[in-house]
C-alpha cells in the first residue's frame, strides 16, 4: 500500500501533473471566486514555467549535471556480472520483443548487452517485479529481449521480486554477495542507485545508459520550439529530485562514497 501511495503522490508532484493542477486551481479561482488577480498571476506563472521546462536549453541544463555524475564505461576491470535495473515495460507477444521495453528500459538493456559482450563469460542480471496488471515481470521482459538479441538464457539471471531500487540492491546482494559488478541504469538514475547499492554493502561499478541531456549540435529550431521531448527531460529532473528527497527521508543519503 505504501508503495502504491508513494507512486501516486510522487506522480502528481512531477512537473506536468503538478503544473496542470496549479492551472486547474487558477481556473477555478477565475470562474468561481473574486480572487481574479491572484488567479491570473497563478495561471500566468504556471504557464510560463511549463513553457520554459519544455525548451531544450532549460531542460537539458537542469538534467546534465545529474547525468554527468558518472562517465560512460569504456573498459577496465573485468566483471562476472552485469546488472541491468528494471524500468518501464509491457508484454505483448505479438510485438517485436524490444517494443515491450518502454522509455528508459531499452537503452539500459542495449548498454547492458554491450557490456556483457565486453566481459566474456559474465552473466546478465535483470531486476524488477511484475506490474499489477501484467503476467510477466520487468526482469523477465528484459531477459526475453536480451535472449532475442543473442544472449544465451544460461547466462541470464532474473530477480523478479524487487519493486524499487532499494529492493533491487537487496536482491542483488543476496544473489551475488560482495563480488564487483557493472551497474547499468539511466544516467539520471545512477547517482541515486549507487547510494542504495553501496549502502547495501555492495561494490557496483557505475555504467550509465540512456543519456538524454544534449550539448552536441541540434537544428536551431529544435532549441527554441517547445517539445514534449524536452518536457520529458525536465520530468527526469523532477523524478530524480523527488527520489533523492524520499531517499534522504528514509535514511542515510548523500555522497555514495561516504
C-alpha positions as CSV (number, residue, x, y, z in Angstrom):
1,X,0.0,0.0,0.0
2,X,2.8,2.4,0.9
3,X,4.5,1.6,-2.5
4,X,1.3,2.5,-4.4
5,X,0.8,5.6,-2.3
6,X,4.4,6.7,-3.0
7,X,4.0,6.2,-6.7
8,X,0.7,8.1,-6.8
9,X,1.7,11.1,-4.8
10,X,5.1,11.2,-6.5
11,X,3.4,11.1,-9.9
12,X,1.2,14.1,-9.0
13,X,4.3,16.1,-7.9
14,X,6.1,15.7,-11.3
15,X,6.3,18.8,-13.4
16,X,3.5,18.3,-15.8
17,X,0.8,16.9,-13.4
18,X,1.7,19.5,-10.8
19,X,1.6,22.4,-13.2
20,X,-1.8,21.2,-14.6
21,X,-3.1,21.0,-11.0
22,X,-1.9,24.6,-10.4
23,X,-3.5,25.8,-13.7
24,X,-6.7,24.0,-12.7
25,X,-6.8,25.7,-9.4
26,X,-6.2,29.1,-11.1
27,X,-9.1,28.5,-13.5
28,X,-11.3,27.5,-10.5
29,X,-10.4,30.8,-8.8
30,X,-11.1,32.7,-12.1
31,X,-14.5,31.2,-12.6
32,X,-15.8,30.8,-9.1
33,X,-14.2,33.4,-6.8
34,X,-13.4,37.1,-6.7
35,X,-9.6,36.5,-6.4
36,X,-9.2,37.4,-10.1
37,X,-5.7,39.0,-9.7
38,X,-4.3,36.0,-7.7
39,X,-5.8,33.6,-10.2
40,X,-4.4,35.4,-13.2
41,X,-0.9,35.6,-11.6
42,X,-1.0,31.9,-10.7
43,X,-2.1,30.9,-14.2
44,X,0.5,33.1,-15.8
45,X,3.3,31.8,-13.7
46,X,2.4,28.1,-14.1
47,X,2.1,28.6,-17.9
48,X,5.5,30.3,-18.1
49,X,7.1,27.6,-16.1
50,X,5.6,24.9,-18.3
51,X,6.9,26.8,-21.4
52,X,10.4,27.1,-20.0
53,X,10.8,23.5,-19.0
54,X,9.6,22.4,-22.5
55,X,12.5,24.2,-24.1
56,X,15.7,22.2,-24.8
57,X,18.3,24.7,-23.3
58,X,16.4,24.9,-20.0
59,X,15.5,21.2,-19.6
60,X,19.0,19.9,-20.5
61,X,20.8,22.5,-18.4
62,X,18.9,21.1,-15.4
63,X,19.4,17.5,-16.4
64,X,23.0,17.5,-17.5
65,X,24.7,17.9,-14.0
66,X,22.8,14.8,-12.8
67,X,23.7,12.7,-15.8
68,X,27.3,13.7,-15.8
69,X,28.0,12.3,-12.3
70,X,29.5,9.1,-13.8
71,X,31.2,8.7,-17.2
72,X,30.2,6.0,-19.8
73,X,32.0,2.7,-19.1
74,X,34.8,2.3,-21.7
75,X,36.5,-0.8,-20.4
76,X,38.6,-1.5,-17.3
77,X,38.0,-4.0,-14.5
78,X,36.6,-7.3,-15.8
79,X,33.5,-8.4,-14.0
80,X,31.4,-11.6,-13.7
81,X,28.1,-9.9,-13.6
82,X,26.3,-7.1,-15.5
83,X,23.2,-5.9,-13.5
84,X,20.5,-4.1,-15.5
85,X,17.9,-2.3,-13.5
86,X,14.3,-2.6,-14.5
87,X,12.2,0.2,-15.9
88,X,9.0,0.8,-17.9
89,X,7.7,-2.2,-19.8
90,X,4.7,-4.2,-21.0
91,X,4.4,-7.6,-22.6
92,X,2.7,-8.2,-25.9
93,X,3.9,-11.4,-27.6
94,X,2.7,-10.1,-30.9
95,X,5.2,-7.3,-30.9
96,X,8.8,-7.3,-31.8
97,X,10.5,-8.2,-28.4
98,X,12.3,-4.9,-28.0
99,X,9.0,-2.9,-28.4
100,X,7.9,-4.2,-25.0
101,X,10.6,-2.2,-23.2
102,X,9.3,1.3,-22.7
103,X,11.1,4.6,-22.4
104,X,14.3,4.1,-20.4
105,X,14.3,0.3,-20.4
106,X,15.5,-0.4,-23.9
107,X,18.6,1.9,-23.8
108,X,19.5,0.3,-20.4
109,X,19.3,-3.2,-22.0
110,X,21.2,-2.2,-25.1
111,X,24.1,-0.9,-22.9
112,X,23.9,-4.0,-20.7
113,X,24.3,-6.2,-23.8
114,X,27.3,-4.2,-24.9
115,X,28.9,-4.6,-21.5
116,X,28.1,-8.3,-21.4
117,X,29.9,-8.7,-24.8
118,X,32.9,-6.8,-23.4
119,X,33.1,-9.2,-20.5
120,X,33.2,-12.7,-21.9
121,X,31.7,-15.3,-19.5
122,X,29.8,-12.7,-17.5
123,X,26.2,-13.2,-16.6
124,X,23.5,-10.6,-17.1
125,X,21.1,-9.9,-14.1
126,X,17.8,-8.3,-14.8
127,X,15.7,-6.9,-11.9
128,X,12.2,-5.8,-11.3
129,X,8.8,-7.2,-10.1
130,X,5.7,-7.8,-12.1
131,X,3.4,-4.8,-12.8
132,X,0.0,-5.1,-11.2
133,X,-1.8,-6.0,-14.5
134,X,1.0,-8.0,-16.2
135,X,1.7,-11.7,-16.0
136,X,5.4,-11.1,-17.0
137,X,7.8,-9.4,-14.6
138,X,10.1,-6.5,-15.5
139,X,13.1,-8.7,-15.1
140,X,11.6,-11.5,-17.3
141,X,10.7,-9.0,-20.0
142,X,14.3,-7.8,-20.1
143,X,15.6,-11.3,-20.1
144,X,13.4,-12.2,-23.1
145,X,14.6,-9.2,-25.1
146,X,18.2,-10.0,-24.3
147,X,17.7,-13.6,-25.4
148,X,16.2,-12.3,-28.7
149,X,19.4,-10.3,-29.2
150,X,21.7,-13.4,-28.8
151,X,22.4,-13.6,-25.0
152,X,22.0,-17.3,-24.0
153,X,19.4,-17.9,-21.4
154,X,22.0,-19.8,-19.4
155,X,23.9,-16.5,-19.0
156,X,20.8,-14.6,-17.6
157,X,19.6,-14.4,-14.0
158,X,16.2,-12.8,-13.2
159,X,15.3,-11.2,-9.9
160,X,11.6,-10.9,-10.1
161,X,10.6,-9.7,-6.6
162,X,12.1,-6.1,-6.2
163,X,9.6,-3.3,-6.6
164,X,12.0,-0.4,-6.4
165,X,15.7,0.5,-6.5
166,X,16.3,-0.2,-2.8
167,X,14.8,-3.6,-3.0
168,X,16.8,-4.3,-6.2
169,X,20.0,-3.6,-4.3
170,X,19.0,-6.0,-1.5
171,X,18.1,-8.7,-4.1
172,X,21.4,-8.4,-5.9
173,X,23.3,-8.6,-2.6
174,X,21.6,-11.9,-1.8
175,X,22.3,-13.2,-5.4
176,X,26.0,-12.4,-5.8
177,X,27.3,-11.3,-2.4
178,X,30.4,-9.0,-2.4
179,X,31.5,-9.5,-6.0
180,X,32.0,-6.4,-8.0
181,X,29.6,-5.9,-10.9
182,X,28.7,-3.3,-13.6
183,X,25.5,-1.5,-12.6
184,X,23.5,-0.4,-15.6
185,X,20.7,2.1,-15.3
186,X,19.7,5.5,-16.8
187,X,22.4,8.2,-16.3
188,X,20.0,10.3,-14.4
189,X,19.0,7.5,-12.1
190,X,22.5,6.2,-11.5
191,X,23.6,8.6,-8.7
192,X,20.6,7.5,-6.6
193,X,21.0,3.9,-7.4
194,X,24.7,3.9,-6.5
195,X,23.8,5.1,-3.0
196,X,21.3,2.3,-2.5
197,X,23.7,-0.3,-3.7
198,X,26.7,0.9,-1.7
199,X,24.5,1.3,1.4
200,X,23.7,-2.4,0.9
201,X,27.4,-3.2,1.2
202,X,27.9,-3.9,-2.5
203,X,30.7,-2.9,-4.9
204,X,29.0,-1.6,-8.0
205,X,30.9,-0.2,-11.0
206,X,28.8,2.6,-12.5
207,X,27.7,2.2,-16.1
208,X,25.3,4.9,-17.2
209,X,22.9,4.4,-20.1
210,X,20.2,6.4,-21.8
211,X,21.9,9.8,-21.5
212,X,19.3,12.5,-22.6
213,X,20.8,15.9,-22.0
214,X,22.2,17.2,-25.3
215,X,25.1,19.5,-25.7
216,X,26.0,18.3,-29.2
217,X,24.7,20.0,-32.4
218,X,21.0,20.5,-32.9
219,X,19.0,22.3,-35.5
220,X,18.3,25.9,-34.3
221,X,14.5,25.4,-34.3
222,X,14.8,22.3,-32.1
223,X,16.3,24.5,-29.3
224,X,13.6,27.2,-29.4
225,X,10.4,25.4,-30.1
226,X,8.7,23.8,-27.0
227,X,8.5,20.0,-27.3
228,X,7.3,17.0,-25.2
229,X,10.8,15.6,-25.7
230,X,12.3,18.4,-23.6
231,X,9.4,18.3,-21.2
232,X,10.3,14.6,-20.6
233,X,13.9,15.6,-19.8
234,X,12.5,18.0,-17.2
235,X,10.4,15.2,-15.9
236,X,13.5,13.2,-15.2
237,X,14.9,16.0,-13.2
238,X,11.7,16.2,-11.1
239,X,11.6,12.4,-10.7
240,X,15.1,12.0,-9.5
241,X,14.9,15.1,-7.2
242,X,11.8,13.6,-5.6
243,X,13.6,10.3,-5.4
244,X,16.6,11.8,-3.6
245,X,14.3,13.6,-1.1
246,X,12.5,10.3,-0.4
247,X,15.8,8.5,0.0
248,X,17.0,11.2,2.4
249,X,13.8,11.0,4.4
250,X,14.1,7.2,4.7
251,X,17.7,7.1,6.0
252,X,21.3,7.8,5.3
253,X,21.9,9.5,1.9
254,X,24.3,12.0,0.4
255,X,27.6,11.1,-1.3
256,X,27.7,7.4,-2.1
257,X,31.4,7.4,-1.2
258,X,30.7,8.2,2.4
